[in-house]
Amino acid sequence: QVQLVESGGGLVQPGGSLRLSCAVSGMRIDSYTLAWYRQALGKQRERVACLNSPYYKLCDDSVKGRFTASRDNVRNTVYLQMNNLKTDDTAVYYCQVSRDDGIDYWGQGTQVTVSS
């Protein structure tokens, strides 16, 4: 059974940084496309960062901004480094693993609140 468990969310002041983790079990992540999404209250879920599989491309992972995704294939964990956080970044953040056959796996989400 595939499980994704996010952690690292919490309360941070504007301008601060936070690193989220997504521990994956039940599958190896090194072959798959990985992504982070967020959903703010009353808004649709949106993707904030992604990392393509070495074997297929599902997203544009060339653009780097305040949010950067990374993977640790040894720990089977996906990370999201978030810098210069703004109040608009407040949302529940989710990690996703996408297979090339169209099947996606999601975590349960972790709350990030940016407030002074």
Secondary structure as GFF3:
##gff-version 3
##sequence-region A 1 116
A	DSSP	beta_strand	3	7	.	.	.	ID=ss1
A	DSSP	beta_strand	10	12	.	.	.	ID=ss2
A	DSSP	beta_strand	18	25	.	.	.	ID=ss3
A	DSSP	beta_strand	33	39	.	.	.	ID=ss4
A	DSSP	beta_strand	46	51	.	.	.	ID=ss5
A	DSSP	beta_strand	67	72	.	.	.	ID=ss6
A	DSSP	beta_strand	77	82	.	.	.	ID=ss7
A	DSSP	three_ten_helix	87	89	.	.	.	ID=ss8
A	DSSP	beta_strand	91	98	.	.	.	ID=ss9
A	DSSP	beta_strand	104	106	.	.	.	ID=ss10
A	DSSP	beta_strand	110	114	.	.	.	ID=ss11
###
